[in-house]
């Protein structure tokens, strides 16, 4: 069976990945619909469902931790210049 790819979906995934990787929170808010549910695999191997507001709160927390750590190391990290490596999150633990 031939594979078909929807270029609009692929382009959206690229934007979503770039936006999330750089913690651009306002853009993330606009990309996610209010009724969106996130499925997360927990360390216990279970699947947990989180609302948009729960996930955005977690993203904000991780972004703040990453910015603080980045400033301590080099003093020059920005969310637009490059992706920040996130700290280990306790989300889903």
One Martini backbone bead per residue (centre of mass of N, CA, C, O) as a GRO file, in nm:
protein
   93
    1UNK     BB    1   0.096   0.036   0.024
    2UNK     BB    2   0.076   0.357  -0.013
    3UNK     BB    3   0.209   0.644   0.104
    4UNK     BB    4   0.062   0.921   0.281
    5UNK     BB    5   0.114   1.278   0.308
    6UNK     BB    6   0.036   1.555   0.503
    7UNK     BB    7   0.174   1.863   0.480
    8UNK     BB    8   0.009   2.015   0.700
    9UNK     BB    9   0.073   1.826   0.934
   10UNK     BB   10   0.380   1.836   0.920
   11UNK     BB   11   0.402   2.144   0.960
   12UNK     BB   12   0.261   2.153   1.236
   13UNK     BB   13   0.461   1.968   1.385
   14UNK     BB   14   0.704   2.150   1.344
   15UNK     BB   15   0.591   2.393   1.499
   16UNK     BB   16   0.531   2.250   1.763
   17UNK     BB   17   0.820   2.152   1.824
   18UNK     BB   18   0.958   2.430   1.820
   19UNK     BB   19   0.785   2.573   2.030
   20UNK     BB   20   0.829   2.370   2.266
   21UNK     BB   21   1.149   2.365   2.264
   22UNK     BB   22   1.133   2.702   2.328
   23UNK     BB   23   0.904   2.794   2.524
   24UNK     BB   24   0.649   2.932   2.363
   25UNK     BB   25   0.374   2.993   2.531
   26UNK     BB   26   0.184   3.167   2.358
   27UNK     BB   27   0.199   2.978   2.110
   28UNK     BB   28   0.098   2.724   2.251
   29UNK     BB   29  -0.179   2.826   2.333
   30UNK     BB   30  -0.272   2.864   2.030
   31UNK     BB   31  -0.232   2.559   1.930
   32UNK     BB   32  -0.412   2.472   2.162
   33UNK     BB   33  -0.692   2.338   2.254
   34UNK     BB   34  -0.916   2.332   2.518
   35UNK     BB   35  -0.993   2.004   2.468
   36UNK     BB   36  -0.723   1.903   2.515
   37UNK     BB   37  -0.548   1.593   2.555
   38UNK     BB   38  -0.296   1.442   2.753
   39UNK     BB   39  -0.075   1.171   2.710
   40UNK     BB   40   0.101   0.998   2.980
   41UNK     BB   41   0.378   0.824   3.063
   42UNK     BB   42   0.452   0.674   3.340
   43UNK     BB   43   0.686   0.530   3.548
   44UNK     BB   44   0.459   0.289   3.596
   45UNK     BB   45   0.318   0.244   3.295
   46UNK     BB   46   0.101   0.454   3.280
   47UNK     BB   47  -0.186   0.631   3.170
   48UNK     BB   48  -0.223   0.981   3.163
   49UNK     BB   49  -0.456   1.250   3.190
   50UNK     BB   50  -0.436   1.589   3.061
   51UNK     BB   51  -0.488   1.905   3.053
   52UNK     BB   52  -0.405   2.196   2.924
   53UNK     BB   53  -0.357   2.345   3.194
   54UNK     BB   54  -0.168   2.131   3.317
   55UNK     BB   55   0.048   2.135   3.092
   56UNK     BB   56   0.115   2.437   3.095
   57UNK     BB   57   0.214   2.441   3.385
   58UNK     BB   58   0.447   2.246   3.335
   59UNK     BB   59   0.593   2.402   3.114
   60UNK     BB   60   0.647   2.652   3.286
   61UNK     BB   61   0.814   2.515   3.503
   62UNK     BB   62   1.035   2.401   3.316
   63UNK     BB   63   1.118   2.669   3.187
   64UNK     BB   64   1.216   2.806   3.447
   65UNK     BB   65   1.433   2.599   3.518
   66UNK     BB   66   1.595   2.623   3.254
   67UNK     BB   67   1.662   2.925   3.277
   68UNK     BB   68   1.813   2.915   3.544
   69UNK     BB   69   2.030   2.711   3.455
   70UNK     BB   70   2.136   2.872   3.213
   71UNK     BB   71   2.228   3.127   3.366
   72UNK     BB   72   2.436   2.983   3.548
   73UNK     BB   73   2.618   2.880   3.311
   74UNK     BB   74   2.609   3.154   3.087
   75UNK     BB   75   2.389   3.405   3.065
   76UNK     BB   76   2.257   3.353   2.737
   77UNK     BB   77   1.981   3.236   2.738
   78UNK     BB   78   1.717   3.179   2.502
   79UNK     BB   79   1.414   3.078   2.369
   80UNK     BB   80   1.491   3.174   2.062
   81UNK     BB   81   1.791   3.077   2.001
   82UNK     BB   82   1.745   2.801   2.173
   83UNK     BB   83   1.723   2.510   2.298
   84UNK     BB   84   1.633   2.390   2.608
   85UNK     BB   85   1.728   2.184   2.847
   86UNK     BB   86   1.543   2.006   3.041
   87UNK     BB   87   1.457   1.920   3.325
   88UNK     BB   88   1.361   1.705   3.536
   89UNK     BB   89   1.047   1.578   3.566
   90UNK     BB   90   0.763   1.504   3.788
   91UNK     BB   91   0.574   1.432   3.581
   92UNK     BB   92   0.383   1.146   3.652
   93UNK     BB   93   0.500   1.045   3.945
   0.00000   0.00000   0.00000
